[in-house]
């Protein structure tokens, strides 16, 4: 298979029994012909591994498939990097075992990437399916299906610091660039905020105006524990990424964007009573020279450790 157009889909699943077969089937149904699949069961305690084996037995002749079955859960970023080191495809997708690719997603995304070989990744729109069964697009669209706001790719680094602009399951990476920057940061609990920031700092990125992915939001998804009361596993990683951004920033506008991000994360850290990450965020805010009543109050809250997380749970 020609590596110039080949894309490797890496699907790392953990307790995704209800969805994994649909996820894998969505890879098989991609209209981009030059594709391969690496599917990992990362120590699931349900029947995810059995579902994977059944699907592979039925479909392994229809596309190249490699399987990995871990008896115990491995840290996600380290596991992904081990797989990344073995891949020689031009393009790569990091697919969760509960999301679904629409048939044209890879071909549409790679078409955009081929127009700019220096681009680090391409991203697109997605349908978000919540626990109530309601579906909406990640980006706001009018009744004609057109996006209501243009994405300014020229300032994408600054924008990503300030807010979550990209639905990460839609991303298709340039494998060489991803590998050259060292892959995922293995000291982090989650990867997408950091990797998109690091790539966009030094590489252009491109956008494909299509809806490529169905992303599920449910109680078992990693993002659902982002601001878990008292013991968020994600917030300490968010603090690390903010510290890294402070070192990468060059222009005042970028520091201003980081200030907005710090205030947002600090608010949620305080409300959820994650006081250690909150105090670290305060220190980053002080390094940025943040002023104003809001930051003064947040700094006092972090110092005093006022716990009103019971109210946060009711408001969420």
Helices and strands as residue ranges (DSSP letters): E 7-13, H 20-28, E 35-42, H 48-59, E 64-70, H 76-84, E 91-96, E 100-101, H 105-115, E 121-129, E 135-137, G 153-155, H 156-162, G 168-170, E 172-174, H 175-180, H 192-202, E 206-216, G 222-225, H 235-248, H 252-271, H 275-288, H 293-304, H 309-315
